[in-house]
Amino acid sequence: MVDIGDFITSSALSVENVQLTPVPEPLTILGAGTAISFGGFFKRKLSQGQKKNKKSYS
């Protein structure tokens, strides 16, 4: 927008009634999925290790 011949006020662009919706970045979603996957994997490994220890004592 360019002011032509108007030295008293400047032109402006007004945007009203805008609704912004936050959208997670793809890497954020990928990171969360990876963290959940590793958590489940290590939890399963830990429980399998504890079962082996119980069997060896029996």
C-alpha positions in Angstrom: 0.0 0.0 0.0 1.5 3.4 -1.0 0.5 6.9 0.2 0.1 9.2 -2.8 -0.6 12.8 -2.1 -1.6 12.3 1.5 0.9 13.9 4.0 -1.4 14.2 7.0 -2.1 10.6 7.7 -0.5 7.3 6.6 -2.4 4.5 5.1 -2.9 1.3 7.1 -4.2 -2.2 6.5 -6.7 -3.3 9.1 -7.4 -7.0 9.7 -10.2 -7.9 12.0 -11.9 -11.0 13.3 -8.9 -13.3 12.8 -8.8 -16.6 14.7 -5.4 -18.3 15.0 -5.2 -22.0 15.7 -1.9 -23.4 17.0 -0.7 -26.4 15.0 2.1 -28.6 16.3 5.2 -28.9 14.2 5.8 -32.3 12.5 9.1 -32.8 14.4 7.2 -32.2 17.7 4.8 -35.0 16.8 7.6 -37.2 15.7 9.6 -36.6 18.9 6.6 -37.3 21.1 5.9 -40.6 19.2 9.6 -41.6 19.4 9.7 -40.9 23.2 6.5 -43.0 23.8 7.9 -45.8 21.7 11.2 -45.9 23.5 9.4 -45.8 26.8 7.2 -48.8 25.9 10.2 -50.7 24.6 12.4 -50.2 27.7 9.5 -50.9 30.0 8.9 -54.3 28.2 12.7 -55.0 28.4 12.8 -54.2 32.1 9.8 -56.4 32.8 11.3 -59.3 30.8 14.6 -58.9 32.7 12.8 -59.1 36.0 10.9 -62.3 35.0 14.3 -64.0 34.1 15.7 -63.1 37.5 12.7 -64.6 39.3 13.0 -67.8 37.2 16.7 -68.2 38.0 16.1 -68.0 41.7 13.3 -70.6 41.7 
